[in-house]
Amino acid sequence: MGRLLEDMTRLSGEIRTLHENFRAFRKELAEGNRDRHMDVIEMCTDFAGSHSRMAKRVREQRLAFLRNLKQGVGGQLQAMKADVAAARRAWAGRGT
């Protein structure tokens, strides 16, 4: 009986140690998950900020392009109107 008792006592201790190690492992996993969760939240916040800044910059560039385009087209329109008016005067015989 002595040998069986010693083996059962040893096995009981090993099982207890394994349970403690498993609890420690699960606790470590939970803490790691919380840390990763916070990292992901921070990363998403950074992405949102970067996206917002990029969208603002692109919008400003697009508006500047459209303003320049409108001015360019307006200038061409004025030049074309002046050419048409000069052509009408020439056809009417009034000269330039």
Residue, then its C-alpha position, 0 to 999 in steps of 0.5 A: m500500500g505504501r507505494l500506491l499511496e506515494d504514487m497517488t500523492r505524487l499524481s495528485g500533486e502533479i494534477r494540482t500543479l497542472h491546474e494551477n499552470f492552466r489557470a495562470f495560462r488562461k489569466e495570461l491569455a486574458e491579459g494579452n487579449r485585453d492588451r491586444h484589444m486596446d492596441v486595436i482600438e488605438m490603431c483604429t483611432d489612428f486610422a480614422g484620424s489619418h483617413s479624416r486628414m486625407a479626406k480633408r486634403v483630397r477635398e481641398q485639392r479637388l476644390a482647388f482644381l475645380r476653381n482653377l478649371k472654372q477660371g480657365v474655362g471662364g477665360q476661354l469663354q471670354a476669349m471665344k466671345a470676343d472672337v465671335a464679336a470680332a467676327r460679327r463686326a468683320w462680317a457686318g463690315r464695321g472692322t475691328 
